[in-house]
Amino acid sequence: MTTEADGRVFQRVVDYVQNALAAGDLKPGDRLPSERELVEKFSIGRASVREALRVLESMELVRSQPRDPRGPLVLPVSVGPVRRSVAMLTSAKVFTLGELVQFRMIADASANLLAANRRTEAQLVALERNMARMRQSMPKGYHEFSRADTEFHELVAEAGGNQLVQVYGDVTREAIQSLISQTILNADDQTAHMLQSIRHHRAVFDAIADRNGLLASRLARETLYAYYAGYVDDAERAVMADLVRECGGRVSTS
C-alpha cells in the first residue's frame, strides 16, 4: 500500500470526484464507492479517504454518513462555497470596498442590460410587486427595506438569465453590505436614502420595461457611483468614475 508520508494524498480522491463531476461521469444523486472501496481503488489509508470526504463535504459536493454501505451521496453543485470564499476574503481585507463596488458596477450594469433584453411580462409583474414591498417596508426600518432591495436585484439578475452574473453579483452585493451596513444604520438620513433608492429602482424598472438596455446599464453604474463614492479613497473613486463615463454616464458630484 502507498505510504501516506505526503499529507495531501487525500487530494487524489478529491481530484477524482471533481474531475468526474466536470466530465459528467458523476451526477447529483449518484453514489461514490464506500470508504472501503475507495481505500482499495486509490491504495491509500482509511484516514486519507475520510479526510477527502471531509473536504468534499466542505465543498458541498457530497454528503456522507458513517457506516452507510451505499457510499457518499453526490449533491447538486452549490454556490455556497463561492459565497463563503468571498465573505472570508472580504473579512480578511483581501478585497477593498472600492474593488467590490467596481465589480458590482460591472455586474449590475450587465444584469440590467440582459434583463432589458430578455425579461418577460411575468418578471415585470414580480418586479412591480417587489417595489410595492419596498415602499411598504420603509416604516419597519432599514433591515426590512434592505431585504426588499436585495430581492429587486436578484429578480433583475434572474430575468437576465446569466447564472454567472447572478451568482457573482449576489456575492459581491453581500460582501459590500457586510462592510458598510453599520455605517448606513448609524446614518441620520436613512429615510432619505430609502426614498432615493426607490426612485432609482423605479428608473431601472422603467428602462427594463421599455427594453432600453443601455439606459438600464448606465443607471446601475451612475447610482452605485453616487452612493458609494464617498466611502472609498481617491484612486478607487477615479476608477469608479471611469466606469460611469465609459457607458456615457454622468458622474454625480453631490
N, C-alpha and C positions, 0 to 999 in steps of 0.2 A: 504494500500500500504506500502511496506517495506520502513523503514526510510533510508535516504541516509547520515546518520552521518558518515558512513565509506566512505571516499573519493575515494576508489577504487572499488566501487560497479560496475562501468562500466566494470571491468575486467571479470565479468561473461559473458558479451556479446563477449568480445574478445576471451575468452577461448572457448566459444561455436563455434565460427567461425573457430578458429584454429583446434579444435578437429574434426569438421565436414569435413574440408579440408583434414586432415590427414587420416580420415576414408573413404574418397571418397564419403561422403554424399553430399558434395558441390563440384562443378567442375567449372572451368573457363567458364564464360558465364551465369552461374546461377544468380538468383537474391535473395538477402536477403529479409526478410519481411520489410515492410515500417517502418518508425520511430514509428508510432502509434502502429503497430502490435508488434514491439519489446518492447515497453513500456508495453503492455499487457502481452506479453509472459514471460517477466522477472520480472514483477511487480516492475519496477523501474521508475524513472522520466525521462522526455524527455531530461533533461540536461545530465544525465548519458549516455543515448543512444547516444547522439551526441558526447560526449567525447569518447565513444567506437569507433564510426565511424571515428573520427579523428585519433585515434591510429591505427585502421586498415588501414586507407588510408596512414599513415606514414610508415606502414609496406608493402605498395604496395600490399595488399591483396584484397582491394575493392576500387571502385570509386563510390562516391555518388554525387548527385546533389540535391540542395534544392527543396523541393516540387515535387520531382519525384515520382509519385504514384507507379511506378514499383519496387521501392526499390533499394538499392545499388547493383552495378554490381560486381560479383566476378571476379577477374583478374587472369591471369596465374601467377604462382609463379615466382618471380623475384629474382635475386641475388643482386639487387641494395642495399637492406638493409645490406647485408653482406659487400659489398664494403664500404658503409658509416661507418659501425661499426668499421671495421679495420682501415679506414682512421682516425676516431676520436681517437681510441686507440693509433694510431701511433703519431698523433699530440699531444696527452696528455702525450707522452713518456711512455706509459704503456709497449710497446714493444721497445726493443733496436734494433739498426741496426743489431747487431750481431745475435740476436734471429730471426729476419726476414730473414737474409741471410741463417742462418742454416736451417730454414724451407724451404726456396726456394731451397736449395741444395737437400733436400729430395724430394720436389715436382717435380723439373725439372728432377732429375735423374729418377724418376718414370715415368714421362711423356715421356721421351726419350726411356726408356725401352719398355713401352707399344706401342709407335709409331713404333718402330722397328719390333715388333711382329705383328702389326695389319694394318700397312699402306697399302694404295692402290696405284696403279700406278698414278691415278689422283691426289692423295695427294702429291706424289713425284713431279709431274709437278708443282703443286701450290707452293711447297717449292722452287723449282728451280726459278720460276718466282719471288718469293719474294726476293731471294738472288740477282737477277739481279736488282730489285728495290733498294735494299740496296746499291749496288755499285753505282747506278745512283744518289742516294740521297746524297752521300758524299759531293759534291761541294755546296750543299744547306745548309749544317750546321748540327749540332748535333740534333736539334729538328726533322728535317725530317728523319735523319738516325734512331733516336730512335723509331719513329713510325714504320718504316720497321722492325727494330729489334724486337719490341714487337709483330708485326704480325707473325714473324717467330715462336716465342714461342707459340702463340695462335694456329697456324696451326699444330705444333707438338702435342700440347695437344689434339687438335681435332682429329688428326689421332690416338692418343692413346685410344680414346673412353671412358675415365673415366671422368664423369662430375665433380666429387668432386676434382680430381686432377686438372682439368681445371679451376674450379672456384677459388679454394684456391691458385693455382699457380698464377693466374691473379691478385688477390687482393694483394698478398704478393709482387709481382713484382711492382705493382703500389705504394705500400707503401714505398718500398725501393727507387724507383725513386723520390718520393716526398722528401725523406730525403737527397738524395745525388746528385740530378740533378744539383743544382747550383755549387757544387764543380767540377763536370765534365765540366760545361760550362766555369768555370774560369780557367780550366787547359790549359797549353800551348801545350799539346800533343794530342789534340783532333783527329787529322788525324791519328796518330799512334794508338790511341785507336780504332778508327773505322776500320782500317786495321786489327788489331788483332782480333776484333770481327768478321769480315768477315771470317778470317781464321778458327776461332772456329766454326762458323756456317757451313762452308763447311765440316769440320771434322765430325760434328754431322750428317749432311746430308748424308755423305758417309756411316757412320755407320748404319743409319736408312735404307738407300737404300740396304745395304748388309744384313739387318736383324740381325745385330750384336748388340743386346740389351744391353749386358753387357758393351761393349765399349761405346755405346751412353750414358749409365747411368754414367759411370765413367767420361767421358768428361764433363758432366754437373757439377759434384762436383769439379773436378780439376779446371775448368775455373772460377767458382764462387769463389773458394778459392783464386786463383791468382789475381782476380780482386778486391775483397773486403777485403782481409786480412789486408791490410794496413790502413783500415778505422775503425777497431774495436780494443778493448782492448785485452790484452794478454790472459785472461781467455777465452774470446769468440773465439779468434783465435785458441786456443788449441782445442776447441770443433769442430771447422770447420776442423781442420787438421785431427782429429779422423774420421770425416765423410768421408774425402777423403781416408784415409788409410783403412777404413772398406771395401771399394769396390775394394781394390787393387791398388788404385791410388797413384800418387806421389805428394808430397807437394812442390810447387814451392817456392824457396827462393829468387827469383829475385825481 
